[in-house]
Amino acid sequence: MLIAMLLAAYLLLALIDLRGRLASDYAERVAEMRSLRALARQPEWLERAQSAARLRKGLQAQIGHAATAGIAEAEVQAWARDRAAAVGGQVQIATQPPAEVEGNHGLWRVPVVLSGAADPAQVVQLMQAIESSSRLAVIEQSSVLNRENRTFSLTVVFFYRIGGGSDVAP
């Protein structure tokens, strides 16, 4: 009898604790929903969405198109040779294999490494040329040493849409 009473008391206390936890979880979720509804009513979201859509469209327009990853890689190599010639000096070009961007089917990253010895002003001009490129290009990694030999290394990644589509070159 005593054991049954102790078990009943324990069960009652456990149910009271459960009810308290459920009530606090419910109160937290109600407060979170109220704050989300308040955020959704703000007029800035529509403006932000339109601005984000314009930015996305602009970025999409900068992504190059190629029929194959090899053609995209060849275009990047030609771009790198032109920039290396403009910098002058001893600039080496090392291509890395293209890789598909995870979570974006058909979008590929095509990296190239430019390295060598050059005047720091020429390296800055090269970086500006990359940033002002009509193609979407990102300087993924950079290293510039301004010592006696003035060496630099830039890993530049270009983005391409690979495969069929109306903008793909034949």
C-alpha positions in Angstrom: 0.0 0.0 0.0 2.8 2.4 0.9 4.7 1.6 -2.3 1.5 2.3 -4.3 1.1 5.6 -2.6 4.7 6.6 -3.2 4.4 5.6 -6.9 1.2 7.6 -7.2 2.8 10.7 -5.6 5.9 10.3 -7.9 3.6 10.0 -10.9 1.6 13.1 -9.8 4.8 15.1 -9.3 6.1 14.0 -12.7 2.9 15.0 -14.4 3.0 18.4 -12.7 6.6 18.9 -13.9 5.6 17.9 -17.5 2.7 20.3 -17.5 5.0 23.1 -16.4 7.5 22.3 -19.1 4.8 22.2 -21.7 3.3 25.5 -20.6 6.7 27.2 -20.7 7.5 25.7 -24.2 4.1 27.0 -25.4 4.7 30.4 -23.9 8.1 30.6 -25.7 6.6 29.6 -29.0 3.8 32.1 -28.7 6.3 34.8 -28.0 8.4 33.7 -31.0 5.4 33.7 -33.3 4.4 37.2 -32.2 7.8 38.5 -32.9 7.9 36.8 -36.3 4.5 38.3 -37.2 5.7 41.7 -36.1 8.7 41.4 -38.4 6.5 40.2 -41.3 4.4 43.3 -41.0 7.3 45.6 -41.5 7.2 47.3 -45.0 11.0 47.1 -45.3 10.8 43.4 -46.2 9.2 44.0 -49.6 11.9 46.6 -50.4 14.6 44.2 -49.3 13.2 41.4 -51.3 13.1 43.6 -54.4 16.6 44.8 -53.8 17.8 41.2 -53.3 16.1 40.1 -56.5 17.8 42.9 -58.4 21.2 41.9 -57.0 20.6 38.2 -57.7 19.7 39.0 -61.3 22.8 41.1 -61.7 25.0 38.3 -60.3 23.3 35.8 -62.6 24.1 38.0 -65.6 27.8 38.0 -64.6 28.0 34.2 -64.5 29.7 32.9 -67.7 28.2 30.1 -69.8 30.0 27.3 -71.4 29.0 24.0 -73.1 31.6 22.0 -71.1 33.8 22.4 -68.1 36.8 22.1 -70.4 35.7 25.2 -72.5 35.2 27.2 -69.3 38.7 26.2 -68.1 40.1 27.2 -71.5 38.5 30.6 -71.2 39.9 31.1 -67.7 43.3 30.1 -68.9 43.1 32.6 -71.8 42.1 35.3 -69.4 45.0 34.4 -67.0 47.5 34.5 -69.9 46.3 38.0 -70.9 46.6 39.2 -67.3 50.0 37.6 -66.9 51.2 39.3 -70.0 49.9 42.7 -68.8 51.7 42.3 -65.5 54.9 41.3 -67.2 57.8 39.9 -65.3 57.7 36.3 -64.2 54.1 35.2 -63.7 53.2 31.5 -63.6 49.7 30.2 -64.2 48.5 27.1 -62.5 45.0 25.8 -63.3 43.0 23.7 -60.9 40.3 21.3 -62.0 36.8 22.8 -62.2 34.3 21.6 -59.6 30.6 21.8 -59.4 29.3 24.1 -56.6 27.5 22.0 -54.0 23.8 22.7 -53.9 23.8 24.5 -57.3 23.3 22.1 -60.1 25.0 23.3 -63.3 27.1 26.0 -61.5 30.8 25.3 -61.6 33.8 27.0 -60.0 36.9 27.3 -62.2 40.0 28.2 -60.2 43.3 29.5 -61.5 46.4 30.5 -59.5 48.6 33.4 -60.7 51.9 33.7 -59.0 55.3 35.1 -59.5 57.3 38.3 -59.0 55.9 41.7 -59.8 55.8 45.2 -58.5 53.2 45.7 -55.8 51.5 48.4 -57.9 51.1 45.9 -60.7 49.6 43.3 -58.3 47.1 45.9 -57.2 46.2 46.7 -60.8 45.7 42.9 -61.4 43.4 42.7 -58.4 41.4 45.7 -59.7 41.1 44.0 -63.1 39.7 40.9 -61.4 37.2 42.9 -59.4 36.1 44.9 -62.4 35.8 41.8 -64.7 32.5 41.4 -66.5 32.5 37.7 -65.4 31.8 36.7 -61.8 35.3 36.2 -60.4 36.4 36.1 -56.7 39.9 36.3 -55.3 39.7 33.3 -53.0 43.2 33.6 -51.6 46.0 36.1 -51.9 49.5 36.5 -50.7 51.7 39.5 -51.5 55.2 39.8 -50.1 56.8 43.2 -50.6 60.4 42.3 -49.9 63.4 42.2 -52.2 61.8 39.7 -54.6 58.3 41.1 -54.4 56.4 37.8 -54.9 52.6 37.4 -55.0 50.1 34.6 -55.4 46.4 35.0 -56.2 43.9 32.2 -56.4 41.0 33.5 -58.6 37.8 31.6 -59.0 35.5 32.2 -61.9 31.9 30.9 -61.9 30.3 29.3 -65.0 27.0 27.7 -65.9 27.9 24.4 -67.6 25.6 22.6 -70.0 22.6 23.3 -72.2 20.7 26.6 -72.3 20.0 29.5 -74.7 23.2 31.4 -73.6 25.6 28.5 -74.2 28.1 28.9 -76.9 27.9 26.2 -79.6 
